[in-house]
């Protein structure tokens, strides 16, 4: 039977790609020093590229891309992370290693159903996704016990549909009433289509109708999401 390993185990650096990552860090450091364009980058100027590269990964996955293409798109996202970390390192704040250690510690801390506090594996693991979610939520609450708003931390600039879905997820997990049927009835929609293809067509038709009426569907949904969050936050 294999010996349980630790999430902090560094005994297999080649397997985890540390040499390749080190080469990338060195390349970016050299470019920051010797390439005027790269040297002029800031956190602010990189934002558009981070968003663009993330969406290109989504496009690649949803298009059923071959592994080589997906690997390239993931590399572009990694480049953005390395660049932001390099900028922070240059001002003496943190470096790429700190970023990696921080997210590793968070994964260990939030996944107590898999890891012990020292990063070694638990002797047994939960059988259901529901149990995992309960433990994950409990770990998150322990990190910030002062946080009472279940919607805190949802980026306000998320696309409206993503923001709406995440808001409903948070509400349900916090035990808040969502009352989906009443919402559907209020807009005259008796049932949601059973397939994503049909749902997509419905959403597309709504956007087309909104455009004809001179309405901005994205802005309208953002406002509705804010209203939902604010109403849920009001004491009953």
N, C-alpha and C positions, 0 to 999 in steps of 0.2 A: 504494500500500500504506500503511495507517495507520501513523503513528509510534507505537512502543511507549510507553505511558504508565507513570507511576510510581504505586505504591500510596500515596506521600506527596504526590502532585500535588494542590495546592489551587487550581488555576486555574479550576475550575468549581464555585464554592461553591453556586450556585443549584441545579445539577444534583444535588448531594449533599445538599441540604436544610438547609444550615447556617443559613439565615435562620429556617426553621421551628423548628429546634432551639434557636436563640437565643431565640426568643419563648417557647418552652416553659420554658427555664431561667429567664427573667425572671418568668414567671407563678408558678413554684414558689417562687422567692426571695421574691416578694411575699406569697404565701400563708403561707410559713414565718414571715414577719414580722408579718402582720396577722390571720391566722386562728388562734384559740386551739387548735382541734383539730389543725390541721396543724402548728402550732408545737410541740405536745407529742409528736410522733412521734419514735421512736427506731429504731435499727437493729433492736433486739429486737422492738419492737411491730410492725414492718413485715414480719417473717418470714412470718407467716401469710398476708398479702396477696400476697407474692411467690410463694409456693407455689400459692395459689388461682388467681392470674392465669395462671401458667404452665400449670396444668392446663386452664384455660378455653381457652387457645390450642390445646392438644391436642384437646380436645373439639370445637372449631370445625373443625379440620382433618379429624378423623376423621368428622365429620358431613357433610363435603362442603360447608362453608359458602361462601356467596358472598363475593366479595372484600371487600365493604363490611364484613361482619361480622368477617372475619379481620383487616382493617385496624384495626378498633376494638379487638380483643383484643390485637393486637400493641402498640397504643398504651398499653393498660393495663400491659403488661409494661415498656415503655419508661418509663412513669411511675415504676415501682418503682426502676429503675436511676437515674433522675434524682433521686429522693428520697434514695436512699442516698448518691449523690455529693454532693448538697447538704448533707447532715448532715456528711459528711467535710470539705467545704469550710468549713463554719461553725467547725469546730474546728481549721482550719488544716492539714489533712492532705493532701487532694488534691481535685480538682474533676472535673467531667464531662469536660473536655478531657483531663485526665490519663488517665481511664479509656479514652477513645477512642484516644488515642495509644498506650497500653499494649497494647490488644488489636490495634491495627493492626500494631504492631511484632512482636507474637507471631505474627500471621498471615504476615507477611513472613518471619520467622525460621524458622517451621516448614514453610513451603511453598517450600523451595529449588528444587523442581522447576518453579516458576512465576516466582519472584522472585530477583533478585540481592540481595546484602547491602544495597545502597543503595535497594532497593524498585523498581528498574526491572525490566522483564520480561526473562526469559531469551530467548535466540535460538531455542531449540527446547524442546519440552515432552515429557514421558514419554507413552508410548502405553498403558500398562497401569495399572490400579488397584493391582496388586501392587507395582509399582515405586514408586508414590506412597506407599504404606503404609510401605515400607522407608525411604524418605527422611524421612517424617514421624517415624517412630519414632527414627531416628538423630538428628534435630534435637532431639527431646524429651530423649533421653539426654544430649546435649551440654549442655542447659540445666542438668541436675541429675545430674552424673556420680556423685555420692555415693549416689544412689537405686538400691538393689539389688532392692527388693521390687516385683515387677510390679503388685501390687495396691494399692500406696500411691497415694493420691489418689482412690480410689473412695469417694465419700461414704458413711459408715456408715448414714446415714438414708435412703438410696435405697429405694424400694419393693423388696421382696425379689426379685421377678421381674427387675426392671431390674438389680439388683445381681448376681444370678446370671448373667445374660447377659453383663454387662460383665466379670465375673470370668473366665468361660470365654474371652471374646475376648482378654483380657489374657494368660491362660495360653497359649493357642494361639500368640499373637504372640511370646511369650517362649520358645517351643519346649518348653513343659512338656507332659507326657502328660495327656490328658483321658480317654481310654478310654471313649468314649460307649457303645459296645455292652456293655461289662461293667456299666456303671451301669444300663443299661436291663434287662439280664438279672437283675441283683441285686434289682430291684423287680418282676420278673415282667412287664415290658412289652417285647414283642419288637420293636416298631417304633413310631416317632412318626407320627401322622397326617400325610398329605401336604398338607393344606390348613390355613390358619390358622383357618378356621371349625371344622373338626373338632378341631383342637388346643384351641381355646377351649372347646369342649364338654367335652373331656377334663379340662382344668384346672378347669372349673366343677364337674364331677362330683367331682373330688378335694376341692375346697373344701367341697362339700355333705357328702361323707362325713366330712371332718375335723370339721365342725360337729356332726354327729350323735354323733361320738365325744368331743365336748367339747374338741377340739384347735384351736389357733390356727394356721391354715395360714401366715399371714404370718410369725409368730414362728418356726414350725418351719423355714421356708425360710431365714430370716435365719440361724438357727443352723447349718443345713446349709452355707450359703455360707461362714460364718466357718470351719467345720471344713474345708471344701475349701481355702480360702486358707491356713490354718495347716498343713495336711498338705503342700501344695505347697511351702511355705516350709521344711519340714524337710529337712535334708540326707539324700540317699539312701544 
